[in-house]
Amino acid sequence: MCNPRRVRVRASSRLTRLWQEELSRTGRASTEVAGEATLRQEFGTLLGAAARRAFETALGSDTRWTWQDGAYRLETDHGTVVYHLDSGDIELTARLSDVVTAEAEVVRTLEGTVEVQATAERTAKYYDDNWAGLSRSVAERAARLEAQERADRDAARQAVREEERARLAGQRKLESQRDAMDAEAQAEAERRAAEGAERRREELERDAEARLREARADFLRPVHEVLAVAYRDAIVEYARTHGAEDLRVDETGGTLNIQFEMEA
């Protein structure tokens, strides 16, 4: 056995890692939309003069109807009924409403790569006479393995640190864009809500037209109720004015019965 010799080996490790950071912001907008359909028809002009006066007087006495802009107005579950005093027309309006809601998402993505390189050295001893199997090639191989393992570990640690720094920088950059992203998302949500509201308005207008046709009798029911009162009051007033006796008024079961006796 002779004096041991030493061999020094250097190894390097290069790592490339990809990173990505993402920020998303959501905007929400709601808008109320309404659609309506209107039908106007003659009414007062179809009545006799006395009946029309009685009808308009009964309208003024009915607390369900309000006077506004030269017309009597009644809000119902189906919509609005308006009697125009000047023309005697009845105007029926079916109105439907809905709320349109829209969302929009804005996404920003930052990505990059981190490249690191680490080196490590290791030494190992050997003997010229290969004592104990420690030849130069064996020693060099062992030193290379140790050096490579150390270089790989150092590169991995460096890559983690560099990636974390890059990610934090990306997060700060994205965070600085948060307000602008919020504004963009909100604007897009409002745009979508406006588009949706226009489509929904067209649908509501068609539905309102159908409802007006289907529920026309329901719209006119309060008008006919007032007309019945008008006829009742007109007949009763006529009977009293002309000295009728034994006047009886019965409104049972939705039917109006007026009885009296009067000389011919």
C-alpha positions as CSV (number, residue, x, y, z in Angstrom):
1,M,0.0,0.0,0.0
2,C,1.4,3.4,-0.9
3,N,0.3,6.8,0.1
4,P,-3.2,7.7,-0.9
5,R,-3.9,10.1,-3.7
6,R,-6.9,12.3,-4.2
7,V,-9.1,13.1,-7.1
8,R,-11.4,16.2,-7.3
9,V,-14.5,16.2,-9.4
10,R,-16.8,19.1,-10.2
11,A,-20.5,18.6,-11.2
12,S,-23.1,21.0,-12.3
13,S,-26.9,21.0,-12.4
14,R,-29.2,23.2,-14.4
15,L,-32.9,23.5,-13.7
16,T,-35.7,25.3,-15.5
17,R,-39.0,25.7,-13.8
18,L,-42.2,27.2,-15.2
19,W,-44.5,29.3,-13.0
20,Q,-47.9,30.9,-13.5
21,E,-50.0,33.3,-11.4
22,E,-53.6,34.2,-12.2
23,L,-56.1,36.7,-10.9
24,S,-59.8,36.8,-11.8
25,R,-62.4,39.4,-10.9
26,T,-66.1,39.1,-11.4
27,G,-68.6,41.9,-12.1
28,R,-72.4,41.6,-11.6
29,A,-75.1,43.9,-12.8
30,S,-78.9,43.8,-12.6
31,T,-81.5,45.9,-14.4
32,E,-85.2,46.0,-14.1
33,V,-87.0,45.8,-17.5
34,A,-90.7,46.2,-18.3
35,G,-92.8,45.5,-21.4
36,E,-96.3,46.6,-22.0
37,A,-99.1,46.5,-24.5
38,T,-102.0,49.0,-24.8
39,L,-105.5,48.7,-26.3
40,R,-107.8,51.8,-26.6
41,Q,-111.4,51.5,-27.5
42,E,-114.7,53.5,-27.4
43,F,-116.8,53.2,-24.4
44,G,-118.5,56.4,-23.1
45,T,-119.7,57.3,-26.6
46,L,-121.5,54.0,-26.9
47,L,-123.7,54.9,-23.9
48,G,-126.6,57.2,-23.9
49,A,-126.1,60.7,-22.6
50,A,-127.8,60.0,-19.3
51,A,-126.0,56.7,-18.9
52,R,-122.7,58.3,-19.6
53,R,-123.2,61.0,-17.1
54,A,-124.2,58.4,-14.5
55,F,-121.2,56.3,-15.3
56,E,-118.8,59.2,-15.0
57,T,-120.4,60.2,-11.7
58,A,-120.1,56.7,-10.4
59,L,-116.4,56.7,-11.4
60,G,-115.8,59.8,-9.4
61,S,-117.5,58.2,-6.3
62,D,-115.6,54.9,-6.6
63,T,-112.5,55.1,-4.3
64,R,-110.7,52.5,-6.4
65,W,-110.3,55.0,-9.2
66,T,-108.0,58.0,-9.0
67,W,-108.3,61.3,-11.0
68,Q,-105.1,62.2,-12.9
69,D,-104.5,64.3,-16.0
70,G,-108.1,64.5,-17.1
71,A,-108.8,60.8,-16.7
72,Y,-109.9,58.2,-14.2
73,R,-107.2,55.6,-13.5
74,L,-107.4,52.2,-11.9
75,E,-104.4,49.9,-11.1
76,T,-105.3,46.2,-11.2
77,D,-103.4,42.9,-10.9
78,H,-103.5,42.7,-14.7
79,G,-102.3,46.3,-15.4
80,T,-103.9,49.7,-15.8
81,V,-107.4,50.8,-16.9
82,V,-107.9,54.4,-17.8
83,Y,-111.1,56.2,-18.7
84,H,-110.5,59.4,-20.7
85,L,-113.2,61.9,-19.7
86,D,-112.9,64.0,-22.8
87,S,-113.2,61.3,-25.4
88,G,-115.0,58.6,-23.4
89,D,-112.4,56.0,-24.5
90,I,-111.2,53.2,-22.3
91,E,-107.5,52.5,-22.4
92,L,-106.3,49.0,-21.2
93,T,-102.6,48.5,-20.5
94,A,-101.0,45.2,-19.6
95,R,-97.6,45.6,-18.0
96,L,-95.1,42.9,-17.2
97,S,-91.7,43.4,-15.5
98,D,-88.6,41.3,-14.7
99,V,-85.1,41.7,-13.5
100,V,-82.2,40.7,-15.8
101,T,-78.9,39.8,-14.1
102,A,-75.6,39.3,-15.8
103,E,-72.1,38.4,-14.7
104,A,-68.7,38.9,-16.4
105,E,-65.3,37.6,-15.4
106,V,-61.9,39.2,-16.3
107,V,-58.8,37.0,-15.9
108,R,-55.2,38.1,-16.0
109,T,-52.4,35.6,-16.2
110,L,-48.7,36.1,-15.7
111,E,-46.2,33.3,-16.4
112,G,-42.5,32.9,-16.7
113,T,-39.5,30.6,-16.2
114,V,-36.9,30.4,-13.6
115,E,-33.5,29.1,-14.6
116,V,-30.8,28.2,-12.0
117,Q,-27.4,26.5,-12.2
118,A,-25.5,25.1,-9.2
119,T,-22.1,23.5,-9.0
120,A,-20.5,21.3,-6.4
121,E,-17.1,19.7,-5.9
122,R,-16.2,16.5,-4.2
123,T,-12.9,14.7,-3.6
124,A,-12.1,11.0,-3.1
125,K,-9.0,9.1,-2.3
126,Y,-7.5,6.2,-4.3
127,Y,-4.3,4.2,-4.4
128,D,-2.0,3.7,-7.3
129,D,-1.9,0.0,-6.5
130,N,-5.7,-0.1,-6.1
131,W,-5.5,-1.1,-2.5
132,A,-8.8,-2.1,-1.1
133,G,-10.3,-1.7,-4.5
134,L,-9.8,2.1,-4.4
135,S,-8.6,2.7,-7.9
136,R,-8.7,6.1,-9.6
137,S,-11.7,5.3,-11.7
138,V,-13.6,4.0,-8.6
139,A,-12.7,7.1,-6.6
140,E,-13.6,9.4,-9.5
141,R,-17.0,7.8,-10.0
142,A,-17.8,8.0,-6.3
143,A,-16.8,11.7,-6.1
144,R,-18.8,12.4,-9.3
145,L,-21.9,10.9,-7.8
146,E,-21.6,12.8,-4.6
147,A,-20.9,16.1,-6.4
148,Q,-23.8,15.6,-8.7
149,E,-26.2,14.8,-5.9
150,R,-25.1,18.0,-4.1
151,A,-25.4,20.1,-7.2
152,D,-28.9,18.7,-7.8
153,R,-30.0,19.5,-4.3
154,D,-28.5,23.0,-4.4
155,A,-30.2,23.7,-7.8
156,A,-33.5,22.5,-6.5
157,R,-33.3,24.7,-3.4
158,Q,-32.3,27.7,-5.5
159,A,-35.1,27.0,-8.0
160,V,-37.7,27.0,-5.2
161,R,-36.4,30.3,-3.9
162,E,-36.3,31.9,-7.3
163,E,-39.7,30.6,-8.2
164,E,-41.2,32.0,-5.0
165,R,-39.6,35.4,-5.7
166,A,-40.9,35.4,-9.2
167,R,-44.4,34.4,-8.1
168,L,-44.5,37.1,-5.4
169,A,-43.5,39.7,-8.0
170,G,-46.2,38.4,-10.3
171,Q,-48.8,38.6,-7.6
172,R,-47.9,42.2,-6.8
173,K,-48.1,43.1,-10.4
174,L,-51.5,41.5,-10.7
175,E,-52.7,43.1,-7.5
176,S,-51.9,46.5,-8.9
177,Q,-54.3,45.8,-11.7
178,R,-57.2,44.8,-9.4
179,D,-59.1,48.1,-9.6
180,A,-58.8,48.2,-13.4
181,M,-60.0,44.6,-13.6
182,D,-62.9,45.4,-11.4
183,A,-63.9,48.3,-13.5
184,E,-63.6,46.2,-16.7
185,A,-65.6,43.3,-15.3
186,Q,-68.3,45.6,-14.1
187,A,-68.5,47.4,-17.4
188,E,-68.8,44.1,-19.3
189,A,-71.5,42.9,-16.8
190,E,-73.5,46.0,-17.4
191,R,-73.1,45.7,-21.2
192,R,-74.4,42.1,-21.0
193,A,-77.2,43.1,-18.7
194,A,-78.2,45.8,-21.2
195,E,-78.2,43.4,-24.1
196,G,-80.2,40.8,-22.0
197,A,-82.7,43.5,-20.9
198,E,-83.4,44.5,-24.5
199,R,-84.1,40.9,-25.5
200,R,-86.2,40.4,-22.4
201,R,-88.2,43.6,-23.1
202,E,-89.2,42.3,-26.5
203,E,-90.3,39.0,-24.9
204,L,-92.3,40.9,-22.2
205,E,-94.0,43.1,-24.8
206,R,-95.1,40.0,-26.7
207,D,-96.3,38.4,-23.4
208,A,-98.1,41.6,-22.5
209,E,-100.0,41.6,-25.8
210,A,-101.0,38.0,-25.3
211,R,-102.1,38.8,-21.7
212,L,-104.1,41.7,-22.9
213,R,-106.0,39.5,-25.3
214,E,-106.5,36.7,-22.9
215,A,-107.4,38.9,-19.8
216,R,-109.5,41.5,-21.6
217,A,-112.6,40.5,-19.7
218,D,-110.7,40.8,-16.4
219,F,-109.5,44.3,-17.4
220,L,-113.0,45.4,-18.1
221,R,-114.6,43.8,-15.1
222,P,-114.1,46.9,-12.8
223,V,-115.5,49.1,-15.6
224,H,-118.6,47.0,-15.9
225,E,-119.0,47.1,-12.1
226,V,-119.0,50.9,-12.2
227,L,-121.4,50.8,-15.1
228,A,-123.7,48.6,-13.1
229,V,-123.7,51.0,-10.2
230,A,-124.3,53.8,-12.7
231,Y,-127.3,52.0,-14.2
232,R,-128.6,51.3,-10.7
233,D,-128.3,54.8,-9.5
234,A,-129.9,56.2,-12.7
235,I,-132.9,53.8,-12.5
236,V,-133.3,54.5,-8.8
237,E,-133.1,58.2,-9.4
238,Y,-135.6,57.9,-12.2
239,A,-138.0,55.9,-10.0
240,R,-137.8,58.3,-7.2
241,T,-138.2,61.3,-9.4
242,H,-141.3,59.9,-10.9
243,G,-142.9,58.9,-7.6
244,A,-142.3,55.2,-7.7
245,E,-143.5,53.2,-4.7
246,D,-142.3,50.0,-3.0
247,L,-138.7,50.5,-4.4
248,R,-136.5,47.5,-3.7
249,V,-132.9,47.0,-4.8
250,D,-131.3,43.6,-4.5
251,E,-127.6,42.9,-5.5
252,T,-127.4,39.3,-4.4
253,G,-125.2,36.8,-6.2
254,G,-123.7,39.4,-8.6
255,T,-127.1,40.1,-10.1
256,L,-128.8,43.5,-9.8
257,N,-132.6,43.4,-9.3
258,I,-134.5,46.7,-9.0
259,Q,-138.3,46.5,-8.4
260,F,-140.8,49.3,-7.9
261,E,-144.3,50.2,-8.6
262,M,-145.3,53.3,-10.7
263,E,-148.4,54.4,-12.4
264,A,-148.2,54.4,-16.2
